[in-house]
Amino acid sequence: MTAPVAGLFWTPYADWIYTVVSLSGLVLITWLVLGRSSGS
């Protein structure tokens, strides 16, 4: 994400949004890894 875009989308909730997105990404990756290893 470029600086201008970050500035446009910067809100008081930016930290919360970043945290939620990061956690969701980690959960998704973990789910995919565990799903593939246990499924196959």
PDB file of N, CA, C and O in Angstrom:
ATOM      1  N   MET A   1       0.847  -1.199   0.000  1.00  0.00           N
ATOM      2  CA  MET A   1       0.000   0.000   0.000  1.00  0.00           C
ATOM      3  C   MET A   1       0.885   1.252   0.000  1.00  0.00           C
ATOM      4  O   MET A   1       1.811   1.354   0.805  1.00  0.00           O
ATOM      5  N   THR A   2       0.610   2.188  -0.881  1.00  0.00           N
ATOM      6  CA  THR A   2       1.420   3.404  -0.972  1.00  0.00           C
ATOM      7  C   THR A   2       1.028   4.400   0.102  1.00  0.00           C
ATOM      8  O   THR A   2      -0.046   4.289   0.693  1.00  0.00           O
ATOM      9  N   ALA A   3       1.891   5.372   0.358  1.00  0.00           N
ATOM     10  CA  ALA A   3       1.632   6.357   1.413  1.00  0.00           C
ATOM     11  C   ALA A   3       0.344   7.149   1.160  1.00  0.00           C
ATOM     12  O   ALA A   3      -0.461   7.288   2.081  1.00  0.00           O
ATOM     13  N   PRO A   4       0.116   7.679  -0.063  1.00  0.00           N
ATOM     14  CA  PRO A   4      -1.128   8.435  -0.322  1.00  0.00           C
ATOM     15  C   PRO A   4      -2.380   7.610  -0.047  1.00  0.00           C
ATOM     16  O   PRO A   4      -3.347   8.111   0.528  1.00  0.00           O
ATOM     17  N   VAL A   5      -2.358   6.353  -0.456  1.00  0.00           N
ATOM     18  CA  VAL A   5      -3.521   5.491  -0.230  1.00  0.00           C
ATOM     19  C   VAL A   5      -3.726   5.274   1.268  1.00  0.00           C
ATOM     20  O   VAL A   5      -4.854   5.312   1.761  1.00  0.00           O
ATOM     21  N   ALA A   6      -2.636   5.050   1.978  1.00  0.00           N
ATOM     22  CA  ALA A   6      -2.730   4.847   3.425  1.00  0.00           C
ATOM     23  C   ALA A   6      -3.309   6.090   4.087  1.00  0.00           C
ATOM     24  O   ALA A   6      -4.090   5.994   5.033  1.00  0.00           O
ATOM     25  N   GLY A   7      -2.917   7.264   3.579  1.00  0.00           N
ATOM     26  CA  GLY A   7      -3.423   8.511   4.139  1.00  0.00           C
ATOM     27  C   GLY A   7      -4.912   8.673   3.893  1.00  0.00           C
ATOM     28  O   GLY A   7      -5.649   9.128   4.768  1.00  0.00           O
ATOM     29  N   LEU A   8      -5.358   8.293   2.684  1.00  0.00           N
ATOM     30  CA  LEU A   8      -6.772   8.425   2.341  1.00  0.00           C
ATOM     31  C   LEU A   8      -7.627   7.511   3.208  1.00  0.00           C
ATOM     32  O   LEU A   8      -8.724   7.881   3.624  1.00  0.00           O
ATOM     33  N   PHE A   9      -7.113   6.311   3.476  1.00  0.00           N
ATOM     34  CA  PHE A   9      -7.901   5.336   4.223  1.00  0.00           C
ATOM     35  C   PHE A   9      -7.593   5.360   5.716  1.00  0.00           C
ATOM     36  O   PHE A   9      -8.082   4.510   6.460  1.00  0.00           O
ATOM     37  N   TRP A  10      -6.785   6.325   6.164  1.00  0.00           N
ATOM     38  CA  TRP A  10      -6.423   6.368   7.578  1.00  0.00           C
ATOM     39  C   TRP A  10      -7.613   6.841   8.404  1.00  0.00           C
ATOM     40  O   TRP A  10      -8.155   7.919   8.159  1.00  0.00           O
ATOM     41  N   THR A  11      -8.007   6.053   9.360  1.00  0.00           N
ATOM     42  CA  THR A  11      -9.121   6.410  10.235  1.00  0.00           C
ATOM     43  C   THR A  11      -8.749   6.063  11.665  1.00  0.00           C
ATOM     44  O   THR A  11      -7.760   5.363  11.880  1.00  0.00           O
ATOM     45  N   PRO A  12      -9.507   6.528  12.648  1.00  0.00           N
ATOM     46  CA  PRO A  12      -9.245   6.164  14.050  1.00  0.00           C
ATOM     47  C   PRO A  12      -9.303   4.653  14.264  1.00  0.00           C
ATOM     48  O   PRO A  12      -8.791   4.130  15.254  1.00  0.00           O
ATOM     49  N   TYR A  13      -9.939   3.962  13.313  1.00  0.00           N
ATOM     50  CA  TYR A  13     -10.064   2.512  13.452  1.00  0.00           C
ATOM     51  C   TYR A  13      -9.008   1.778  12.644  1.00  0.00           C
ATOM     52  O   TYR A  13      -9.043   0.551  12.553  1.00  0.00           O
ATOM     53  N   ALA A  14      -8.064   2.516  12.053  1.00  0.00           N
ATOM     54  CA  ALA A  14      -7.052   1.904  11.184  1.00  0.00           C
ATOM     55  C   ALA A  14      -6.281   0.811  11.935  1.00  0.00           C
ATOM     56  O   ALA A  14      -6.013  -0.255  11.381  1.00  0.00           O
ATOM     57  N   ASP A  15      -5.928   1.078  13.195  1.00  0.00           N
ATOM     58  CA  ASP A  15      -5.181   0.090  13.974  1.00  0.00           C
ATOM     59  C   ASP A  15      -6.005  -1.179  14.177  1.00  0.00           C
ATOM     60  O   ASP A  15      -5.487  -2.290  14.066  1.00  0.00           O
ATOM     61  N   TRP A  16      -7.287  -1.004  14.476  1.00  0.00           N
ATOM     62  CA  TRP A  16      -8.159  -2.165  14.679  1.00  0.00           C
ATOM     63  C   TRP A  16      -8.305  -2.953  13.389  1.00  0.00           C
ATOM     64  O   TRP A  16      -8.234  -4.182  13.384  1.00  0.00           O
ATOM     65  N   ILE A  17      -8.514  -2.216  12.270  1.00  0.00           N
ATOM     66  CA  ILE A  17      -8.680  -2.876  10.975  1.00  0.00           C
ATOM     67  C   ILE A  17      -7.419  -3.657  10.627  1.00  0.00           C
ATOM     68  O   ILE A  17      -7.497  -4.799  10.174  1.00  0.00           O
ATOM     69  N   TYR A  18      -6.247  -3.036  10.838  1.00  0.00           N
ATOM     70  CA  TYR A  18      -4.978  -3.701  10.540  1.00  0.00           C
ATOM     71  C   TYR A  18      -4.825  -4.954  11.389  1.00  0.00           C
ATOM     72  O   TYR A  18      -4.366  -5.988  10.903  1.00  0.00           O
ATOM     73  N   THR A  19      -5.211  -4.861  12.669  1.00  0.00           N
ATOM     74  CA  THR A  19      -5.100  -6.016  13.565  1.00  0.00           C
ATOM     75  C   THR A  19      -6.025  -7.141  13.122  1.00  0.00           C
ATOM     76  O   THR A  19      -5.616  -8.301  13.074  1.00  0.00           O
ATOM     77  N   VAL A  20      -7.272  -6.801  12.798  1.00  0.00           N
ATOM     78  CA  VAL A  20      -8.247  -7.812  12.372  1.00  0.00           C
ATOM     79  C   VAL A  20      -7.791  -8.486  11.085  1.00  0.00           C
ATOM     80  O   VAL A  20      -7.852  -9.710  10.967  1.00  0.00           O
ATOM     81  N   VAL A  21      -7.335  -7.691  10.122  1.00  0.00           N
ATOM     82  CA  VAL A  21      -6.883  -8.246   8.844  1.00  0.00           C
ATOM     83  C   VAL A  21      -5.680  -9.157   9.054  1.00  0.00           C
ATOM     84  O   VAL A  21      -5.600 -10.229   8.454  1.00  0.00           O
ATOM     85  N   SER A  22      -4.747  -8.739   9.900  1.00  0.00           N
ATOM     86  CA  SER A  22      -3.549  -9.535  10.159  1.00  0.00           C
ATOM     87  C   SER A  22      -3.917 -10.864  10.820  1.00  0.00           C
ATOM     88  O   SER A  22      -3.434 -11.919  10.411  1.00  0.00           O
ATOM     89  N   LEU A  23      -4.768 -10.808  11.838  1.00  0.00           N
ATOM     90  CA  LEU A  23      -5.184 -12.023  12.534  1.00  0.00           C
ATOM     91  C   LEU A  23      -5.951 -12.941  11.597  1.00  0.00           C
ATOM     92  O   LEU A  23      -5.762 -14.157  11.625  1.00  0.00           O
ATOM     93  N   SER A  24      -6.817 -12.365  10.766  1.00  0.00           N
ATOM     94  CA  SER A  24      -7.585 -13.168   9.814  1.00  0.00           C
ATOM     95  C   SER A  24      -6.647 -13.865   8.845  1.00  0.00           C
ATOM     96  O   SER A  24      -6.857 -15.028   8.499  1.00  0.00           O
ATOM     97  N   GLY A  25      -5.613 -13.158   8.406  1.00  0.00           N
ATOM     98  CA  GLY A  25      -4.641 -13.744   7.482  1.00  0.00           C
ATOM     99  C   GLY A  25      -3.914 -14.907   8.131  1.00  0.00           C
ATOM    100  O   GLY A  25      -3.734 -15.955   7.511  1.00  0.00           O
ATOM    101  N   LEU A  26      -3.495 -14.728   9.378  1.00  0.00           N
ATOM    102  CA  LEU A  26      -2.788 -15.793  10.082  1.00  0.00           C
ATOM    103  C   LEU A  26      -3.694 -17.001  10.283  1.00  0.00           C
ATOM    104  O   LEU A  26      -3.264 -18.140  10.104  1.00  0.00           O
ATOM    105  N   VAL A  27      -4.938 -16.754  10.652  1.00  0.00           N
ATOM    106  CA  VAL A  27      -5.899 -17.843  10.859  1.00  0.00           C
ATOM    107  C   VAL A  27      -6.145 -18.581   9.553  1.00  0.00           C
ATOM    108  O   VAL A  27      -6.222 -19.809   9.532  1.00  0.00           O
ATOM    109  N   LEU A  28      -6.269 -17.830   8.461  1.00  0.00           N
ATOM    110  CA  LEU A  28      -6.511 -18.438   7.155  1.00  0.00           C
ATOM    111  C   LEU A  28      -5.341 -19.323   6.748  1.00  0.00           C
ATOM    112  O   LEU A  28      -5.540 -20.449   6.292  1.00  0.00           O
ATOM    113  N   ILE A  29      -4.117 -18.818   6.912  1.00  0.00           N
ATOM    114  CA  ILE A  29      -2.928 -19.596   6.561  1.00  0.00           C
ATOM    115  C   ILE A  29      -2.851 -20.852   7.425  1.00  0.00           C
ATOM    116  O   ILE A  29      -2.586 -21.945   6.925  1.00  0.00           O
ATOM    117  N   THR A  30      -3.087 -20.682   8.730  1.00  0.00           N
ATOM    118  CA  THR A  30      -3.035 -21.831   9.642  1.00  0.00           C
ATOM    119  C   THR A  30      -4.084 -22.864   9.263  1.00  0.00           C
ATOM    120  O   THR A  30      -3.813 -24.065   9.284  1.00  0.00           O
ATOM    121  N   TRP A  31      -5.289 -22.400   8.914  1.00  0.00           N
ATOM    122  CA  TRP A  31      -6.380 -23.301   8.530  1.00  0.00           C
ATOM    123  C   TRP A  31      -6.024 -24.067   7.266  1.00  0.00           C
ATOM    124  O   TRP A  31      -6.284 -25.266   7.160  1.00  0.00           O
ATOM    125  N   LEU A  32      -5.424 -23.365   6.304  1.00  0.00           N
ATOM    126  CA  LEU A  32      -5.040 -24.008   5.045  1.00  0.00           C
ATOM    127  C   LEU A  32      -3.976 -25.064   5.296  1.00  0.00           C
ATOM    128  O   LEU A  32      -4.072 -26.176   4.776  1.00  0.00           O
ATOM    129  N   VAL A  33      -2.958 -24.727   6.093  1.00  0.00           N
ATOM    130  CA  VAL A  33      -1.868 -25.668   6.382  1.00  0.00           C
ATOM    131  C   VAL A  33      -2.395 -26.889   7.126  1.00  0.00           C
ATOM    132  O   VAL A  33      -2.103 -28.023   6.746  1.00  0.00           O
ATOM    133  N   LEU A  34      -3.172 -26.661   8.188  1.00  0.00           N
ATOM    134  CA  LEU A  34      -3.709 -27.774   8.973  1.00  0.00           C
ATOM    135  C   LEU A  34      -4.698 -28.581   8.145  1.00  0.00           C
ATOM    136  O   LEU A  34      -4.731 -29.809   8.236  1.00  0.00           O
ATOM    137  N   GLY A  35      -5.496 -27.905   7.345  1.00  0.00           N
ATOM    138  CA  GLY A  35      -6.486 -28.589   6.513  1.00  0.00           C
ATOM    139  C   GLY A  35      -5.815 -29.490   5.490  1.00  0.00           C
ATOM    140  O   GLY A  35      -6.248 -30.622   5.279  1.00  0.00           O
ATOM    141  N   ARG A  36      -4.767 -28.998   4.858  1.00  0.00           N
ATOM    142  CA  ARG A  36      -4.075 -29.795   3.850  1.00  0.00           C
ATOM    143  C   ARG A  36      -3.355 -30.976   4.488  1.00  0.00           C
ATOM    144  O   ARG A  36      -3.401 -32.089   3.964  1.00  0.00           O
ATOM    145  N   SER A  37      -2.688 -30.738   5.622  1.00  0.00           N
ATOM    146  CA  SER A  37      -1.907 -31.791   6.260  1.00  0.00           C
ATOM    147  C   SER A  37      -2.819 -32.886   6.818  1.00  0.00           C
ATOM    148  O   SER A  37      -2.489 -34.069   6.730  1.00  0.00           O
ATOM    149  N   SER A  38      -3.955 -32.503   7.387  1.00  0.00           N
ATOM    150  CA  SER A  38      -4.863 -33.488   7.983  1.00  0.00           C
ATOM    151  C   SER A  38      -5.783 -34.101   6.931  1.00  0.00           C
ATOM    152  O   SER A  38      -6.211 -35.248   7.062  1.00  0.00           O
ATOM    153  N   GLY A  39      -6.082 -33.329   5.888  1.00  0.00           N
ATOM    154  CA  GLY A  39      -6.989 -33.818   4.847  1.00  0.00           C
ATOM    155  C   GLY A  39      -6.317 -34.847   3.950  1.00  0.00           C
ATOM    156  O   GLY A  39      -6.947 -35.815   3.523  1.00  0.00           O
ATOM    157  N   SER A  40      -5.028 -34.633   3.667  1.00  0.00           N
ATOM    158  CA  SER A  40      -4.330 -35.549   2.764  1.00  0.00           C
ATOM    159  C   SER A  40      -3.322 -36.377   3.536  1.00  0.00           C
ATOM    160  O   SER A  40      -2.630 -37.211   2.951  1.00  0.00           O
TER     161      SER A  40
END
